[in-house]
Amino acid sequence: MVPRDLLVDWTPKERSRQVRSIDLDEFNGLFSTFEHTAWRLETRRRYASDEETDTWRQFVETGEIKWNSDHPWCETIRAQTAQGKRVERVRIVDQPPTTGQLYLLDNAKRNSTLGEDIRNLWRSDADRLHLPAEDFWLFDSRLIALLRFDDDDQLTHVDLITEPAEVVRCSMVRDAAWHHAVPWQQFTAGMQSDA
Protein backbone atom coordinates (compact mmCIF):
# COMPACT_ATOMS: atom_id res chain seq x y z
CA MET A 1 0.00 0.00 0.00
CA VAL A 2 1.30 3.45 -0.89
CA PRO A 3 1.39 5.83 2.10
CA ARG A 4 -1.16 8.62 1.86
CA ASP A 5 1.47 11.32 2.55
CA LEU A 6 3.51 10.17 -0.41
CA LEU A 7 0.50 10.32 -2.71
CA VAL A 8 -0.54 13.74 -1.47
CA ASP A 9 2.99 15.16 -1.66
CA TRP A 10 3.98 13.75 -5.05
CA THR A 11 0.87 13.53 -7.20
CA PRO A 12 -0.32 16.36 -9.44
CA LYS A 13 -2.16 18.98 -7.43
CA GLU A 14 -5.47 20.53 -8.30
CA ARG A 15 -6.14 24.12 -7.34
CA SER A 16 -8.94 23.03 -5.05
CA ARG A 17 -9.45 19.72 -3.31
CA GLN A 18 -12.78 20.68 -1.88
CA VAL A 19 -15.50 18.07 -1.95
CA ARG A 20 -18.31 19.30 -4.14
CA SER A 21 -21.83 18.17 -3.29
CA ILE A 22 -24.22 17.68 -6.18
CA ASP A 23 -27.91 16.90 -6.41
CA LEU A 24 -29.32 13.69 -7.82
CA ASP A 25 -30.05 15.15 -11.27
CA GLU A 26 -26.43 16.17 -11.74
CA PHE A 27 -25.34 12.78 -10.40
CA ASN A 28 -27.51 10.98 -12.97
CA GLY A 29 -25.80 13.02 -15.69
CA LEU A 30 -22.45 11.42 -14.84
CA PHE A 31 -23.65 8.19 -16.42
CA SER A 32 -23.97 9.91 -19.79
CA THR A 33 -20.57 11.59 -19.66
CA PHE A 34 -18.05 9.04 -18.34
CA GLU A 35 -15.43 8.01 -20.89
CA HIS A 36 -14.45 4.42 -20.11
CA THR A 37 -15.62 2.91 -16.81
CA ALA A 38 -18.22 3.37 -14.12
CA TRP A 39 -17.70 1.08 -11.12
CA ARG A 40 -19.73 0.86 -7.91
CA LEU A 41 -19.28 -0.57 -4.45
CA GLU A 42 -22.76 -1.19 -3.04
CA THR A 43 -22.68 -1.83 0.69
CA ARG A 44 -26.03 -0.97 2.24
CA ARG A 45 -28.54 -3.48 3.57
CA ARG A 46 -31.48 -1.54 2.11
CA TYR A 47 -32.23 1.42 -0.15
CA ALA A 48 -35.43 3.27 0.68
CA SER A 49 -35.85 4.36 -2.95
CA ASP A 50 -36.22 0.70 -3.98
CA GLU A 51 -39.08 0.26 -1.53
CA GLU A 52 -41.07 3.02 -3.24
CA THR A 53 -41.30 1.18 -6.57
CA ASP A 54 -43.87 -1.12 -8.13
CA THR A 55 -41.15 -3.71 -8.65
CA TRP A 56 -40.50 -3.78 -4.89
CA ARG A 57 -44.18 -4.43 -4.26
CA GLN A 58 -44.17 -7.23 -6.85
CA PHE A 59 -41.11 -8.76 -5.23
CA VAL A 60 -42.47 -8.62 -1.68
CA GLU A 61 -45.88 -9.98 -2.73
CA THR A 62 -44.85 -12.68 -5.21
CA GLY A 63 -41.07 -13.13 -5.05
CA GLU A 64 -40.93 -12.40 -8.79
CA ILE A 65 -40.54 -9.19 -10.78
CA LYS A 66 -41.44 -8.18 -14.32
CA TRP A 67 -38.54 -5.83 -15.03
CA ASN A 68 -39.03 -2.95 -17.46
CA SER A 69 -35.97 -2.27 -19.59
CA ASP A 70 -37.46 0.93 -21.05
CA HIS A 71 -36.61 2.93 -17.91
CA PRO A 72 -34.34 5.99 -18.57
CA TRP A 73 -31.57 4.39 -16.44
CA CYS A 74 -31.71 1.31 -18.67
CA GLU A 75 -31.56 3.36 -21.85
CA THR A 76 -28.52 5.27 -20.60
CA ILE A 77 -26.59 2.19 -19.49
CA ARG A 78 -27.49 0.28 -22.65
CA ALA A 79 -26.23 3.19 -24.79
CA GLN A 80 -22.97 3.43 -22.83
CA THR A 81 -22.17 -0.28 -22.89
CA ALA A 82 -23.03 -0.42 -26.61
CA GLN A 83 -20.12 2.01 -27.09
CA GLY A 84 -17.78 -0.41 -25.34
CA LYS A 85 -17.79 1.42 -22.01
CA ARG A 86 -17.77 -0.73 -18.87
CA VAL A 87 -20.37 -0.48 -16.12
CA GLU A 88 -19.59 -2.75 -13.19
CA ARG A 89 -20.53 -3.12 -9.55
CA VAL A 90 -19.87 -5.26 -6.52
CA ARG A 91 -22.77 -5.73 -4.14
CA ILE A 92 -22.09 -6.73 -0.55
CA VAL A 93 -24.58 -9.32 0.77
CA ASP A 94 -25.32 -10.37 4.36
CA GLN A 95 -25.81 -13.97 5.52
CA PRO A 96 -28.76 -14.32 5.45
CA PRO A 97 -29.50 -11.65 2.83
CA THR A 98 -31.89 -8.84 3.71
CA THR A 99 -35.07 -8.41 1.66
CA GLY A 100 -33.43 -5.43 -0.02
CA GLN A 101 -30.41 -7.49 -0.98
CA LEU A 102 -32.59 -10.29 -2.37
CA TYR A 103 -34.44 -7.67 -4.41
CA LEU A 104 -31.14 -6.40 -5.83
CA LEU A 105 -29.98 -9.93 -6.62
CA ASP A 106 -33.13 -10.24 -8.73
CA ASN A 107 -32.45 -6.80 -10.24
CA ALA A 108 -29.13 -8.11 -11.54
CA LYS A 109 -31.12 -10.07 -14.15
CA ARG A 110 -32.31 -6.84 -15.75
CA ASN A 111 -29.12 -4.82 -15.35
CA SER A 112 -26.95 -7.56 -16.83
CA THR A 113 -29.06 -7.53 -20.02
CA LEU A 114 -28.03 -3.86 -20.38
CA GLY A 115 -24.36 -4.81 -20.44
CA GLU A 116 -23.61 -4.20 -16.77
CA ASP A 117 -21.28 -6.69 -15.04
CA ILE A 118 -22.53 -7.33 -11.50
CA ARG A 119 -20.71 -9.36 -8.89
CA ASN A 120 -21.45 -10.15 -5.27
CA LEU A 121 -19.40 -10.61 -2.15
CA TRP A 122 -20.49 -11.87 1.27
CA ARG A 123 -20.21 -9.18 3.94
CA SER A 124 -17.94 -11.44 6.02
CA ASP A 125 -15.51 -11.56 3.07
CA ALA A 126 -15.75 -7.80 2.60
CA ASP A 127 -14.96 -7.33 6.29
CA ARG A 128 -12.01 -9.71 6.02
CA LEU A 129 -10.72 -7.62 3.09
CA HIS A 130 -11.26 -4.41 5.10
CA LEU A 131 -13.52 -2.95 2.43
CA PRO A 132 -15.15 0.31 3.52
CA ALA A 133 -18.82 0.55 4.41
CA GLU A 134 -19.35 3.50 2.07
CA ASP A 135 -21.32 3.36 -1.17
CA PHE A 136 -19.58 5.00 -4.09
CA TRP A 137 -19.21 5.09 -7.85
CA LEU A 138 -15.74 5.45 -9.35
CA PHE A 139 -15.78 7.03 -12.82
CA ASP A 140 -12.80 6.56 -15.14
CA SER A 141 -10.50 5.90 -12.16
CA ARG A 142 -10.41 9.63 -11.50
CA LEU A 143 -13.72 10.78 -10.02
CA ILE A 144 -15.43 9.41 -6.91
CA ALA A 145 -19.15 9.93 -6.45
CA LEU A 146 -19.69 9.21 -2.74
CA LEU A 147 -23.36 8.49 -2.11
CA ARG A 148 -24.81 10.13 1.01
CA PHE A 149 -27.85 8.68 2.78
CA ASP A 150 -30.01 9.93 5.63
CA ASP A 151 -31.07 7.89 8.67
CA ASP A 152 -34.02 6.49 6.69
CA ASP A 153 -31.74 5.09 3.95
CA GLN A 154 -32.79 7.74 1.42
CA LEU A 155 -30.09 8.95 -0.95
CA THR A 156 -29.93 12.69 -0.27
CA HIS A 157 -26.96 13.93 -2.29
CA VAL A 158 -23.62 12.94 -3.75
CA ASP A 159 -20.16 14.23 -2.90
CA LEU A 160 -17.73 14.45 -5.82
CA ILE A 161 -14.12 13.79 -4.86
CA THR A 162 -11.07 14.12 -7.11
CA GLU A 163 -8.31 14.19 -4.50
CA PRO A 164 -5.61 11.82 -5.84
CA ALA A 165 -5.06 9.90 -2.59
CA GLU A 166 -8.79 9.21 -2.25
CA VAL A 167 -9.07 8.16 -5.90
CA VAL A 168 -6.16 5.75 -5.46
CA ARG A 169 -7.73 4.39 -2.25
CA CYS A 170 -11.06 3.76 -4.02
CA SER A 171 -9.24 2.19 -6.96
CA MET A 172 -7.52 -0.20 -4.56
CA VAL A 173 -10.89 -1.01 -2.99
CA ARG A 174 -12.27 -1.69 -6.47
CA ASP A 175 -9.39 -3.99 -7.34
CA ALA A 176 -9.71 -6.03 -4.13
CA ALA A 177 -13.50 -6.25 -4.29
CA TRP A 178 -13.56 -7.16 -7.97
CA HIS A 179 -10.89 -9.84 -7.51
CA HIS A 180 -12.80 -11.60 -4.73
CA ALA A 181 -16.40 -11.03 -5.85
CA VAL A 182 -18.42 -13.70 -7.64
CA PRO A 183 -20.51 -13.10 -10.80
CA TRP A 184 -24.15 -12.71 -9.75
CA GLN A 185 -25.40 -15.84 -11.57
CA GLN A 186 -22.83 -18.00 -9.82
CA PHE A 187 -23.49 -16.27 -6.49
CA THR A 188 -27.27 -16.79 -6.64
CA ALA A 189 -26.81 -20.41 -7.80
CA GLY A 190 -24.58 -21.00 -4.78
CA MET A 191 -27.19 -19.46 -2.48
CA GLN A 192 -29.87 -21.78 -3.87
CA SER A 193 -27.71 -24.88 -3.48
CA ASP A 194 -26.96 -23.89 0.14
CA ALA A 195 -30.69 -23.53 0.92
C-alpha positions in Angstrom: 0.0 0.0 0.0 1.3 3.5 -0.9 1.4 5.8 2.1 -1.2 8.6 1.9 1.5 11.3 2.6 3.5 10.2 -0.4 0.5 10.3 -2.7 -0.5 13.7 -1.5 3.0 15.2 -1.7 4.0 13.8 -5.0 0.9 13.5 -7.2 -0.3 16.4 -9.4 -2.2 19.0 -7.4 -5.5 20.5 -8.3 -6.1 24.1 -7.3 -8.9 23.0 -5.1 -9.4 19.7 -3.3 -12.8 20.7 -1.9 -15.5 18.1 -2.0 -18.3 19.3 -4.1 -21.8 18.2 -3.3 -24.2 17.7 -6.2 -27.9 16.9 -6.4 -29.3 13.7 -7.8 -30.0 15.2 -11.3 -26.4 16.2 -11.7 -25.3 12.8 -10.4 -27.5 11.0 -13.0 -25.8 13.0 -15.7 -22.4 11.4 -14.8 -23.7 8.2 -16.4 -24.0 9.9 -19.8 -20.6 11.6 -19.7 -18.1 9.0 -18.3 -15.4 8.0 -20.9 -14.5 4.4 -20.1 -15.6 2.9 -16.8 -18.2 3.4 -14.1 -17.7 1.1 -11.1 -19.7 0.9 -7.9 -19.3 -0.6 -4.4 -22.8 -1.2 -3.0 -22.7 -1.8 0.7 -26.0 -1.0 2.2 -28.5 -3.5 3.6 -31.5 -1.5 2.1 -32.2 1.4 -0.2 -35.4 3.3 0.7 -35.9 4.4 -2.9 -36.2 0.7 -4.0 -39.1 0.3 -1.5 -41.1 3.0 -3.2 -41.3 1.2 -6.6 -43.9 -1.1 -8.1 -41.2 -3.7 -8.7 -40.5 -3.8 -4.9 -44.2 -4.4 -4.3 -44.2 -7.2 -6.8 -41.1 -8.8 -5.2 -42.5 -8.6 -1.7 -45.9 -10.0 -2.7 -44.8 -12.7 -5.2 -41.1 -13.1 -5.1 -40.9 -12.4 -8.8 -40.5 -9.2 -10.8 -41.4 -8.2 -14.3 -38.5 -5.8 -15.0 -39.0 -3.0 -17.5 -36.0 -2.3 -19.6 -37.5 0.9 -21.0 -36.6 2.9 -17.9 -34.3 6.0 -18.6 -31.6 4.4 -16.4 -31.7 1.3 -18.7 -31.6 3.4 -21.9 -28.5 5.3 -20.6 -26.6 2.2 -19.5 -27.5 0.3 -22.7 -26.2 3.2 -24.8 -23.0 3.4 -22.8 -22.2 -0.3 -22.9 -23.0 -0.4 -26.6 -20.1 2.0 -27.1 -17.8 -0.4 -25.3 -17.8 1.4 -22.0 -17.8 -0.7 -18.9 -20.4 -0.5 -16.1 -19.6 -2.7 -13.2 -20.5 -3.1 -9.6 -19.9 -5.3 -6.5 -22.8 -5.7 -4.1 -22.1 -6.7 -0.5 -24.6 -9.3 0.8 -25.3 -10.4 4.4 -25.8 -14.0 5.5 -28.8 -14.3 5.4 -29.5 -11.7 2.8 -31.9 -8.8 3.7 -35.1 -8.4 1.7 -33.4 -5.4 0.0 -30.4 -7.5 -1.0 -32.6 -10.3 -2.4 -34.4 -7.7 -4.4 -31.1 -6.4 -5.8 -30.0 -9.9 -6.6 -33.1 -10.2 -8.7 -32.5 -6.8 -10.2 -29.1 -8.1 -11.5 -31.1 -10.1 -14.2 -32.3 -6.8 -15.7 -29.1 -4.8 -15.3 -27.0 -7.6 -16.8 -29.1 -7.5 -20.0 -28.0 -3.9 -20.4 -24.4 -4.8 -20.4 -23.6 -4.2 -16.8 -21.3 -6.7 -15.0 -22.5 -7.3 -11.5 -20.7 -9.4 -8.9 -21.5 -10.1 -5.3 -19.4 -10.6 -2.1 -20.5 -11.9 1.3 -20.2 -9.2 3.9 -17.9 -11.4 6.0 -15.5 -11.6 3.1 -15.8 -7.8 2.6 -15.0 -7.3 6.3 -12.0 -9.7 6.0 -10.7 -7.6 3.1 -11.3 -4.4 5.1 -13.5 -2.9 2.4 -15.1 0.3 3.5 -18.8 0.5 4.4 -19.4 3.5 2.1 -21.3 3.4 -1.2 -19.6 5.0 -4.1 -19.2 5.1 -7.8 -15.7 5.5 -9.4 -15.8 7.0 -12.8 -12.8 6.6 -15.1 -10.5 5.9 -12.2 -10.4 9.6 -11.5 -13.7 10.8 -10.0 -15.4 9.4 -6.9 -19.1 9.9 -6.4 -19.7 9.2 -2.7 -23.4 8.5 -2.1 -24.8 10.1 1.0 -27.8 8.7 2.8 -30.0 9.9 5.6 -31.1 7.9 8.7 -34.0 6.5 6.7 -31.7 5.1 3.9 -32.8 7.7 1.4 -30.1 8.9 -1.0 -29.9 12.7 -0.3 -27.0 13.9 -2.3 -23.6 12.9 -3.7 -20.2 14.2 -2.9 -17.7 14.4 -5.8 -14.1 13.8 -4.9 -11.1 14.1 -7.1 -8.3 14.2 -4.5 -5.6 11.8 -5.8 -5.1 9.9 -2.6 -8.8 9.2 -2.3 -9.1 8.2 -5.9 -6.2 5.7 -5.5 -7.7 4.4 -2.2 -11.1 3.8 -4.0 -9.2 2.2 -7.0 -7.5 -0.2 -4.6 -10.9 -1.0 -3.0 -12.3 -1.7 -6.5 -9.4 -4.0 -7.3 -9.7 -6.0 -4.1 -13.5 -6.2 -4.3 -13.6 -7.2 -8.0 -10.9 -9.8 -7.5 -12.8 -11.6 -4.7 -16.4 -11.0 -5.8 -18.4 -13.7 -7.6 -20.5 -13.1 -10.8 -24.1 -12.7 -9.8 -25.4 -15.8 -11.6 -22.8 -18.0 -9.8 -23.5 -16.3 -6.5 -27.3 -16.8 -6.6 -26.8 -20.4 -7.8 -24.6 -21.0 -4.8 -27.2 -19.5 -2.5 -29.9 -21.8 -3.9 -27.7 -24.9 -3.5 -27.0 -23.9 0.1 -30.7 -23.5 0.9 
